[in-house]
Amino acid sequence: MLNLGDRIRIQPGSDKVGTAFTVKQLWAGRKPVKKLAAGAACVSHTFKGRFKPGDAVFKVSSQKAFAMSDAACRRRLQQVGAARQPLTLNVAVDNQQLIVCAEVGQVCLNASYDVDMFAAKQSPLSKEALEQVFRQCGDAPFELTTFTTGTLPDMIIPPKRLKEVRRDFYQHLQRDVENAGKKHQDQRRKRALASLLPLQSEHPAASQEVTVAIKDIREMRALDSHEIDRILVPLTTAVLHRPWKVGQRQRRGVVWDLPFVIFDQEWTTYQKAVSHLIQSGFTQFRLTNLSHFELFKKFPDVRLEASYRLFCLNSEAMQAWQELGAVSNELYIEDDADNMKQVVQRRGSHALYAMVYGSIPLITSRIRIPGLKGGQPLLSDRGDGYQVVSKAGLTVLRSDNDFSLCGALPQLYEMGCSGFVVDISHLGAFSPQGKKVLESFRQRRDLPHTSPFNFVAGME
């Protein structure tokens, strides 16, 4: 259904930015209408040459939906209700008792109820009458799908008593089904916990590498510092135009950091860039997107590291990244201390790094913020400050306050992290502020106006 006021977006197959517009006119033949059923709509537009056959069409918002009040939305949701489970029911009568037997999935319940019966002058007890009573499940999450009875006497049971039996029986049946569900859930939880890697004793790793993310390749001399084991270098397509003649220590100390977003039209160029670097002797790459694993299918001998963007909140996730080819992970920056400890203690032989400083991209979009140029500050309604960076066709929103766990380094060390990542790519390794961050890392203290995210407060 298409209504006046609906919002439509046309997305080209070329992965270019789509075009969105609001439906202002609808026609059925030559007659203007306010809505059109599916298959009947023809939308005219003024975007000449913009759209092509094969472009995808999305309805991204509805004027009708936005016109609904909160109360109307709640009523609509309440009408949906919970999914009902199939119920098989058998009812029998024996010696002044009504015997009810039910099956819901693996749950069976049998119950007997004393009932008063009277000789029937007309309309004696029948299967149809009983089924009509027990089909009314009320709020109980059941749907009567099969109903049978034994031989019924030529008697009647007061309808009021039948309804009492139905309510009581369904209450007990619902309780048994819920208990069975909880028991099954507990069993699945126990099986899942049993499949986890075993807990290891808490102890510091034998060696803990320090990796520093730099602004660009011109800061490679940061490796000259004896306190820095490795550097993260942004991988750009510019590497294709550089003949790499570097020593073994530099090659071993450089980890190429892939960009979070690679568009379809850039994919082939990045494949060439990766191949060029590997042929030049570089073997370490940090992945920030699930799709990046595809770039290395032809290169089984390289070292792939999963960044914090490839979420690692439990040991199952960590093992999944291992199966894809990652040899190490970074703990998620929005995790809390207790869960981090659990993940580290179940890492097995897998390397786990902790990012302890960085400017975290909160939003990455191809859509520009109207009226705001890159580099300008942005203030939220609550007074929180943000920075907008526009580069390479992307708009990135960052908080004014950097993320920092430098003050929690002793705790992370005791957990047994394999190493630490200090991201000063937004500052520069040799800038005054970049040097302050490295100094705070050495002294194991946080700088003012930084945030530990959920490390202390918890994720709940």
C-alpha positions, -999 to 999 in steps of 0.1 A, spaced: 0 0 0 13 35 -9 -1 66 7 3 103 1 31 114 24 51 82 23 88 84 19 104 65 -10 141 59 -17 156 48 -50 189 29 -46 211 24 -77 227 -9 -82 261 8 -86 263 15 -48 260 52 -54 241 74 -30 203 68 -33 177 95 -39 148 99 -14 116 118 -19 81 122 -5 51 111 -24 30 142 -30 6 130 -58 -9 96 -66 -31 89 -97 -53 60 -105 -56 65 -143 -65 101 -145 -81 103 -111 -61 117 -82 -62 94 -51 -48 93 -16 -37 57 -17 -30 29 -40 -29 -8 -35 3 -29 -42 8 -34 -80 -14 -4 -89 10 25 -82 27 46 -108 48 74 -93 58 103 -116 89 122 -106 111 152 -117 145 135 -113 153 132 -150 180 108 -159 185 99 -122 168 65 -121 174 34 -143 157 0 -147 170 -24 -121 174 2 -93 159 -9 -60 129 9 -46 123 11 -8 95 26 12 115 40 41 87 57 61 49 60 62 29 91 68 1 69 81 23 53 107 36 86 120 1 98 123 -8 71 149 -8 82 185 12 63 212 -20 49 226 -31 36 191 4 20 186 1 2 219 -34 -10 211 -22 -23 178 7 -41 194 -16 -56 221 -38 -71 193 -9 -92 181 -6 -113 212 17 -141 220 21 -171 197 -2 -199 207 9 -235 209 -10 -264 194 -31 -283 220 -44 -319 217 -72 -326 241 -93 -356 251 -123 -355 274 -140 -385 290 -168 -390 315 -167 -418 341 -186 -422 374 -195 -385 380 -161 -374 370 -148 -354 340 -114 -367 329 -93 -342 308 -61 -353 291 -39 -328 272 -7 -327 252 12 -295 243 46 -304 227 63 -327 252 41 -317 281 12 -340 291 -14 -333 318 -42 -355 331 -68 -343 356 -101 -355 370 -129 -333 382 -160 -341 402 -191 -330 383 -228 -331 389 -247 -348 361 -284 -348 354 -305 -369 331 -310 -352 297 -345 -346 286 -331 -331 254 -297 -321 240 -275 -345 260 -237 -340 264 -220 -341 230 -186 -338 215 -196 -306 197 -208 -289 230 -176 -299 249 -154 -288 221 -171 -254 220 -164 -249 257 -127 -261 256 -119 -242 224 -121 -210 244 -86 -208 257 -88 -172 269 -54 -158 278 -38 -192 279 -13 -195 250 -29 -225 234 -49 -233 203 -71 -263 203 -61 -283 172 -73 -318 180 -103 -327 202 -116 -362 210 -140 -377 235 -148 -411 248 -183 -425 249 -206 -398 264 -236 -407 286 -271 -393 279 -266 -367 306 -259 -330 310 -233 -312 330 -241 -276 340 -223 -251 317 -210 -231 347 -192 -262 360 -177 -270 326 -163 -234 324 -148 -238 359 -131 -270 349 -118 -254 317 -103 -224 336 -87 -246 363 -73 -271 338 -58 -245 315 -42 -226 344 -24 -258 355 -15 -267 319 0 -232 313 20 -235 345 34 -270 335 42 -257 300 61 -227 314 80 -248 339 90 -273 311 101 -243 290 123 -230 318 137 -265 325 145 -269 288 161 -234 287 183 -243 318 194 -276 301 203 -257 269 222 -231 290 241 -259 308 250 -276 275 262 -242 261 283 -235 292 298 -270 290 308 -264 254 328 -233 263 365 -233 265 376 -241 301 384 -213 325 421 -206 330 436 -192 361 440 -154 361 476 -145 354 495 -119 333 506 -130 298 542 -138 294 548 -108 271 524 -80 264 529 -61 232 523 -24 228 507 -14 195 503 22 186 480 34 158 496 62 139 482 89 115 499 77 83 530 59 69 551 91 74 551 84 111 566 49 107 597 61 127 576 56 158 589 21 156 623 34 167 610 37 202 620 8 224 586 11 242 566 4 210 565 -31 196 542 -25 166 524 3 148 490 3 131 492 20 98 461 30 78 459 10 46 450 33 17 453 26 -20 483 50 -21 505 20 -11 502 8 -47 524 37 -59 552 31 -34 581 7 -39 586 -9 -4 622 -15 6 621 -18 43 640 -39 68 628 -71 85 621 -53 118 599 -27 101 580 -54 82 575 -74 114 565 -43 134 539 -29 109 502 -40 110 481 -26 82 448 -13 94 420 -18 68 393 10 65 360 3 81 341 10 49 352 -3 14 327 4 -14 321 -20 -43 339 2 -68 370 3 -45 372 -34 -39 394 -44 -68 418 -16 -60 421 -28 -23 427 -63 -35 457 -50 -55 469 -30 -26 468 -61 -3 486 -82 -29 512 -55 -34 520 -53 4 522 -91 8 546 -93 -22 566 -66 -5 570 -88 26 543 -74 49 522 -101 66 501 -85 93 467 -70 87 440 -57 111 404 -62 99 376 -39 109 347 -55 88 335 -90 82 339 -86 45 376 -80 48 383 -118 52 375 -121 15 405 -100 6 429 -127 20 414 -159 7 444 -163 -17 469 -155 10 467 -182 37 500 -174 54 493 -138 65 484 -129 101 449 -115 104 439 -96 135 403 -88 144 397 -53 157 372 -43 184 347 -36 156 345 -74 151 326 -79 184 342 -103 209 319 -103 239 322 -141 246 344 -171 238 320 -184 212 324 -152 192 362 -154 196 362 -190 183 340 -179 153 366 -153 143 393 -179 147 374 -202 123 374 -174 98 411 -170 100 418 -145 128 448 -152 150 439 -126 176 410 -104 188 406 -71 206 382 -69 235 351 -49 228 356 -13 239 320 -11 254 324 -42 274 327 -41 312 355 -53 334 337 -85 347 328 -98 312 363 -89 298 378 -110 326 355 -139 316 365 -137 279 402 -134 287 400 -165 310 384 -185 282 407 -175 254 427 -207 253 458 -201 231 441 -172 213 457 -138 216 435 -111 231 444 -74 230 428 -45 248 424 -11 232 432 14 259 429 47 241 413 61 210 388 85 194 358 62 186 337 68 155 301 70 167 285 73 133 300 66 99 278 77 70 278 87 34 251 113 42 264 147 50 249 166 79 231 196 64 246 229 71 276 215 89 311 214 74 338 189 83 359 199 112 331 220 128 321 213 164 286 200 172 267 203 204 238 180 214 207 191 233 223 177 265 254 198 260 277 169 248 303 180 223 311 162 190 334 166 161 324 160 125 351 148 101 344 146 63 368 126 43 368 103 12 331 107 8 323 97 44 310 118 73 323 105 107 309 118 140 332 115 170 328 125 207 350 154 220 360 130 248 383 102 238 380 67 251 406 57 277 414 27 299 450 38 306 440 41 343 428 5 343 461 -9 329 470 -27 361 437 -45 361 439 -54 324 474 -66 330 463 -89 358 435 -103 336 461 -116 312 456 -95 281 481 -103 253 488 -67 247 475 -32 244 464 -9 215 469 29 219 452 46 190 465 82 185 459 82 147 436 112 151 463 131 170 496 121 155 523 101 172 546 131 174 521 159 182 521 174 217 487 157 225 499 124 211 529 125 233 507 133 263 486 102 256 517 80 253 530 94 286 497 87 303 499 51 290 534 48 305 522 62 338 490 41 338 467 70 344 438 86 324 440 120 309 413 145 318 381 147 297 383 110 287 357 82 292 361 45 302 327 38 286 311 8 304 343 -6 319 333 3 355 296 11 352 287 -22 335 267 -29 303 233 -33 319 
